[in-house]
């Protein structure tokens, strides 16, 4: 009885090992194939008009950001870059750092 259970357990482990090896080989083949496909494709560098940048922003910063975005997400069009208002964040930060007790007397309002 015990030997049957041990034999069944060894069968299950053997099947799991074989399946794991097959999956590992399949992943290795897929990585090799996709690596060759990606090397074969030339990278298209987008050309075109440049959107106007804000005053006081150095051209080097715009070039570095554009290159980083292109590397990260590919050839997409950036429609607009503008400063945002973080008024809500400042209010939350002030409430978090407030030392005045709230309605329960235990913390910020």
Rosetta silent file (secondary structure, phi, psi, omega in degrees, C-alpha in Angstrom):
SEQUENCE: XXXXXXXXXXXXXXXXXXXXXXXXXXXXXXXXXXXXXXXXXXXXXXXXXXXXXXXXXXXXXXXXXXXXXXXXXXXXXXXXXXXXXXXXXXXXXXXXXXXXXXXXXXXXX
SCORE:     score description
SCORE:     0.000 S_00000001
   1 L     0.000  -48.742  179.566    0.000    0.000    0.000 S_00000001
   2 H   -67.564  -37.913 -179.401    2.743    2.460    0.971 S_00000001
   3 H   -66.702  -32.098  175.817    4.875    1.378   -1.976 S_00000001
   4 H   -65.788  -40.292  179.101    1.965    2.121   -4.347 S_00000001
   5 H   -66.113  -41.050  178.704    1.685    5.645   -2.904 S_00000001
   6 H   -65.998  -41.963  179.097    5.434    6.195   -3.270 S_00000001
   7 H   -63.200  -42.207  178.544    5.343    4.878   -6.832 S_00000001
   8 H   -64.931  -40.137  178.631    2.407    7.182   -7.699 S_00000001
   9 H   -64.526  -41.999  178.069    4.199   10.168   -6.141 S_00000001
  10 H   -64.812  -35.810  175.884    7.342    9.440   -8.173 S_00000001
  11 H   -63.205  -45.666 -179.665    5.234    9.224  -11.334 S_00000001
  12 H   -62.634  -45.273  178.191    3.645   12.605  -10.613 S_00000001
  13 H   -62.988  -39.187  178.685    7.060   14.185   -9.908 S_00000001
  14 H   -63.714  -43.292  177.736    8.477   12.642  -13.083 S_00000001
  15 H   -64.018  -41.021  178.808    5.643   14.024  -15.199 S_00000001
  16 H   -63.349  -39.046  179.052    6.078   17.468  -13.594 S_00000001
  17 H   -65.827  -43.260  179.891    9.812   17.401  -14.350 S_00000001
  18 H   -64.173  -44.686  179.303    9.230   16.465  -17.988 S_00000001
  19 H   -63.278  -40.749  178.683    6.594   19.169  -18.449 S_00000001
  20 H   -62.449  -41.769  178.399    8.886   21.749  -16.818 S_00000001
  21 H   -65.486  -41.285  178.720   11.735   20.825  -19.150 S_00000001
  22 H   -62.930  -43.721  179.061    9.481   21.036  -22.219 S_00000001
  23 H   -64.503  -41.680  179.259    8.223   24.474  -21.157 S_00000001
  24 H   -62.640  -41.734  178.899   11.788   25.692  -20.453 S_00000001
  25 H   -66.756  -40.908  178.574   12.951   24.548  -23.902 S_00000001
  26 H   -61.772  -43.506  178.027    9.925   26.181  -25.540 S_00000001
  27 H   -63.067  -42.730  179.282   10.631   29.480  -23.772 S_00000001
  28 H   -61.088  -42.036  178.644   14.295   29.312  -24.797 S_00000001
  29 H   -65.492  -43.396  179.471   13.303   28.748  -28.447 S_00000001
  30 H   -63.074  -39.977  178.532   10.797   31.613  -28.371 S_00000001
  31 H   -64.823  -42.341  179.947   13.383   33.982  -26.879 S_00000001
  32 H   -65.372  -42.477 -179.208   15.927   33.027  -29.528 S_00000001
  33 H   -66.725  -47.074 -179.677   13.432   33.444  -32.380 S_00000001
  34 H   -66.989  -31.286  175.920   12.098   36.802  -31.187 S_00000001
  35 H   -64.314  -40.338  177.867   15.656   38.020  -30.601 S_00000001
  36 H   -69.189  -37.779  179.171   16.558   37.269  -34.205 S_00000001
  37 H   -65.743  -42.301 -179.543   13.394   38.923  -35.496 S_00000001
  38 H   -67.455  -33.951  177.972   14.061   42.075  -33.466 S_00000001
  39 H   -70.348  -29.108 -177.977   17.658   42.257  -34.708 S_00000001
  40 H   -74.430  -30.101 -178.581   16.482   41.979  -38.307 S_00000001
  41 L   -77.978  127.080  173.317   14.111   44.952  -38.066 S_00000001
  42 L   -75.875  147.505  179.109   15.793   48.331  -38.550 S_00000001
  43 L   -82.761  123.782  178.037   14.785   50.996  -36.055 S_00000001
  44 L   -86.176  121.766  177.571   12.811   53.790  -37.682 S_00000001
  45 L   -93.640  120.889 -177.580   13.788   57.162  -36.301 S_00000001
  46 L   -69.262  141.903  175.446   10.858   59.557  -36.565 S_00000001
  47 L  -127.855  155.490  179.021   11.436   62.810  -38.350 S_00000001
  48 L   156.153 -162.740 -178.255    9.147   65.768  -38.670 S_00000001
  49 L   -79.655  150.349  179.594    8.294   69.062  -37.104 S_00000001
  50 L  -102.100  135.403  179.292    9.116   69.740  -33.488 S_00000001
  51 L   -71.802  151.905  179.511    6.450   71.136  -31.225 S_00000001
  52 L   -66.738  141.244  179.635    7.205   74.477  -29.587 S_00000001
  53 L  -104.181  162.108 -178.717    8.735   74.205  -26.138 S_00000001
  54 L   -70.642  162.230  178.918    8.146   76.447  -23.164 S_00000001
  55 L   -69.494  138.651  176.523   10.341   79.395  -22.302 S_00000001
  56 L    87.026    0.039  178.556   13.332   78.587  -20.157 S_00000001
  57 L   -93.623  117.061 -178.457   13.495   74.891  -21.051 S_00000001
  58 L   -64.119  144.892  179.904   16.983   74.059  -22.349 S_00000001
  59 H   -61.213  -32.702  179.938   17.169   72.346  -25.736 S_00000001
  60 H   -64.362  -38.661  178.593   19.392   69.642  -24.217 S_00000001
  61 H   -65.094  -42.381  179.187   16.644   68.691  -21.733 S_00000001
  62 H   -63.803  -41.750  179.518   14.061   68.451  -24.504 S_00000001
  63 H   -65.512  -41.795 -179.854   16.411   66.294  -26.592 S_00000001
  64 H   -66.430  -43.929  178.351   17.195   63.999  -23.651 S_00000001
  65 H   -64.635  -41.477  179.131   13.528   63.596  -22.716 S_00000001
  66 H   -62.588  -42.812  179.248   12.537   62.965  -26.320 S_00000001
  67 H   -65.154  -41.920 -179.978   15.229   60.296  -26.692 S_00000001
  68 H   -65.070  -41.430  179.145   14.239   58.618  -23.420 S_00000001
  69 H   -66.058  -41.316  179.300   10.562   58.570  -24.375 S_00000001
  70 H   -62.640  -41.202  179.638   11.377   57.179  -27.830 S_00000001
  71 H   -67.851  -38.575 -175.261   13.471   54.390  -26.320 S_00000001
  72 H   -74.502  -44.260 -172.707   10.829   53.570  -23.708 S_00000001
  73 H  -119.083   -3.070  178.697    7.647   53.567  -25.787 S_00000001
  74 L    90.658 -163.631 -174.519    8.741   53.661  -29.410 S_00000001
  75 L   -84.411   83.527  174.870    7.719   56.007  -32.156 S_00000001
  76 L  -114.527  161.011  179.785    4.642   57.724  -30.741 S_00000001
  77 L   -96.494  126.168  175.208    3.625   61.319  -31.162 S_00000001
  78 L   -89.490  118.414 -174.928    3.777   63.557  -28.103 S_00000001
  79 L   -84.135  -38.670 -174.401    0.961   66.017  -28.519 S_00000001
  80 L  -160.890  132.893  173.539    1.515   68.381  -25.630 S_00000001
  81 L  -122.631  122.113 -178.508    3.823   68.780  -22.642 S_00000001
  82 L  -144.826  152.216  176.065    2.789   71.377  -20.105 S_00000001
  83 L   -65.572  146.348  179.844    3.347   71.995  -16.402 S_00000001
  84 L  -110.784  160.493  178.209    0.550   70.678  -14.208 S_00000001
  85 L   -91.760  131.187  179.372   -0.980   72.051  -11.070 S_00000001
  86 L  -115.311   39.396 -179.947   -0.362   70.044   -7.930 S_00000001
  87 H   -62.405  -38.303 -179.575   -2.634   72.004   -5.625 S_00000001
  88 H   -66.153  -36.114 -179.699   -4.417   68.869   -4.456 S_00000001
  89 H   -69.594  -39.638  179.287   -1.098   67.246   -3.557 S_00000001
  90 H   -64.807  -39.484  178.222    0.043   70.280   -1.567 S_00000001
  91 H   -65.126  -42.067  178.743   -3.235   70.303    0.368 S_00000001
  92 H   -67.115  -39.462  178.802   -2.978   66.610    1.176 S_00000001
  93 H   -64.362  -41.168  178.825    0.666   66.987    2.190 S_00000001
  94 H   -64.909  -39.485  178.904   -0.208   69.890    4.491 S_00000001
  95 H   -67.448  -35.983 -178.905   -3.010   67.865    6.075 S_00000001
  96 H   -69.070  -36.490 -176.013   -0.704   64.879    6.549 S_00000001
  97 L   -92.857    3.459 -179.164    2.019   66.963    8.224 S_00000001
  98 L   -71.102  139.496  179.256   -0.363   68.959   10.374 S_00000001
  99 L  -104.990    6.835  178.492    0.185   68.600   14.120 S_00000001
 100 L   -83.962  136.611 -178.426   -3.172   70.006   15.148 S_00000001
 101 L   -67.585  146.296  177.352   -5.520   67.342   16.546 S_00000001
 102 L   -83.779 -164.934 -177.768   -8.545   66.418   14.478 S_00000001
 103 L   -63.133  -27.466  179.522  -12.134   65.930   15.663 S_00000001
 104 L   -87.609  -10.069  179.937  -11.216   62.742   17.520 S_00000001
 105 L    83.025    4.694 -175.388   -8.243   64.376   19.213 S_00000001
 106 L  -111.261   -8.076 -177.264   -5.841   61.731   17.896 S_00000001
 107 L  -172.036 -164.819 -178.522   -4.502   63.090   14.629 S_00000001
 108 L   -64.051  159.760 -179.957   -4.847   65.480   11.718 S_00000001
 109 L   -67.532    0.000    0.000   -8.190   66.765   10.695 S_00000001
